[in-house]
Amino acid sequence: MAQLDGQIAIVTGASRGIGRAIAETFVREGARVVICGRKQEVLDQVAREIGPLVTPVACHVGRADDIRNLVDTTVAEFGRVDILVNNAGTNVAQGPCLEMDEGQFDKMVDVNLKSAFRLMNAVAPGMCERGSGSIINIASISGIRPQHHGMLYSMTKAALIMMTQSYAVELGPMGVRVNAIAPGLIQTKLSEYYWKDDARRDSQVNRQPVRHLGQPSEIAEAALLLAGGGGSYMTGQTLVIDGGFLLSSI
Ligand SMILES: NC(=O)c1ccc[n+]([C@@H]2O[C@H](COP(=O)([O-])OP(=O)(O)OC[C@H]3O[C@@H](n4cnc5c(N)ncnc54)[C@H](OP(=O)(O)O)[C@@H]3O)[C@@H](O)[C@H]2O)c1
């Protein structure tokens, strides 16, 4: 039997990359998946490609009204949310700490962090009432070690990991598990600076015990574990999926 048969999931940032791979994997396992991104026409195309179990709803995760609409639309259509994946993220504000301004700080917090806070607070009460649910926050190894010239990105991802632990402690007794995944380098648009150039990609991959460039599907399979029965005894955890990259700094 499919692992997520009949489950209702929201996956943010699912128009491409890791979020899309998670949506595809959840659909493969029988879930209905509401996908979001900023552009309705792109989402419509993705939904056509993945199949009828996907519902596309445009949502800028940095905007409270959009988040409310995403959750209300899902609940109106399917009655509940069983799985929430906070995946949408950005790394627009890169550079030395001393050159970052408050506008960049606020944008990074709104998109990478406050979005997860708003979505968890909108969705978790229903999960608690029903006594079950799984929330998965896509963090990063940059939330565990500082990314060079990526202070704002690292800061939001570190906070997301702590947010995950805090919600896990409070919601666990109500049957809701909250976990994070910290990917290393995965081949997506967001990370193309690190893999498009052959020399830069090789230098990265050669520092990993697992000598291939990570793929979105390798994160999606971990999300499936956390979403489904296989993760029933796991909460508050951050799964590091980086081909062993972080080991190289020890
Ligand atoms: N790739 C890596 O190496 C890597 C490593 C560690 C962690 N991560 C994390 O993994 C997650 C997914 O990243 P990815 O690599 O798959 O990136 P990606 O290929 O660039 O995809 C990002 C997704 O997020 C959506 N998105 C961006 N800003 C949004 C916003 N304000 N509101 C709604 N949706 C938004 C994008 O859709 P639209 O542009 O259409 O809105 C797209 O669907 C992120 O949280 C990222 O930090 C990635």
The ligand as a Gaussian input file, in Angstrom:
#p B3LYP/6-31G(d) Opt

LIG

0 1
 N       19.714000      23.568000      -3.438000
 C       20.494000      23.486000      -2.371000
 O       21.702000      23.226000      -2.492000
 C       19.911000      23.682000      -0.996000
 C       20.728000      23.394000       0.095000
 C       20.239000      23.579000       1.364000
 C       18.948000      24.015000       1.550000
 N       18.159000      24.300000       0.483000
 C       16.789000      24.775000       0.749000
 O       15.854000      23.998000       0.028000
 C       14.698000      24.770000      -0.223000
 C       14.328000      24.654000      -1.692000
 O       15.368000      25.212000      -2.466000
 P       15.727000      24.742000      -3.939000
 O       17.169000      24.492000      -3.950000
 O       14.802000      23.693000      -4.408000
 O       15.486000      26.119000      -4.720000
 P       14.805000      26.486000      -6.106000
 O       15.019000      25.430000      -7.123000
 O       15.251000      27.865000      -6.408000
 O       13.263000      26.485000      -5.740000
 C       12.762000      27.408000      -4.831000
 C       11.249000      27.270000      -4.794000
 O       10.731000      28.219000      -3.849000
 C        9.798000      29.062000      -4.507000
 N        9.847000      30.379000      -3.894000
 C       10.909000      31.219000      -3.813000
 N       10.544000      32.339000      -3.165000
 C        9.232000      32.191000      -2.847000
 C        8.287000      33.007000      -2.184000
 N        8.608000      34.208000      -1.712000
 N        7.026000      32.538000      -2.035000
 C        6.683000      31.331000      -2.515000
 N        7.532000      30.508000      -3.139000
 C        8.791000      30.945000      -3.305000
 C       10.185000      29.043000      -5.970000
 O        9.062000      29.315000      -6.786000
 P        8.822000      30.722000      -7.556000
 O       10.176000      31.308000      -7.894000
 O        8.016000      30.312000      -8.759000
 O        8.036000      31.545000      -6.588000
 C       10.604000      27.593000      -6.134000
 O        9.475000      26.769000      -6.304000
 C       15.012000      26.194000       0.238000
 O       14.456000      26.433000       1.514000
 C       16.530000      26.202000       0.317000
 O       17.011000      27.139000       1.247000
 C       18.604000      24.143000      -0.796000

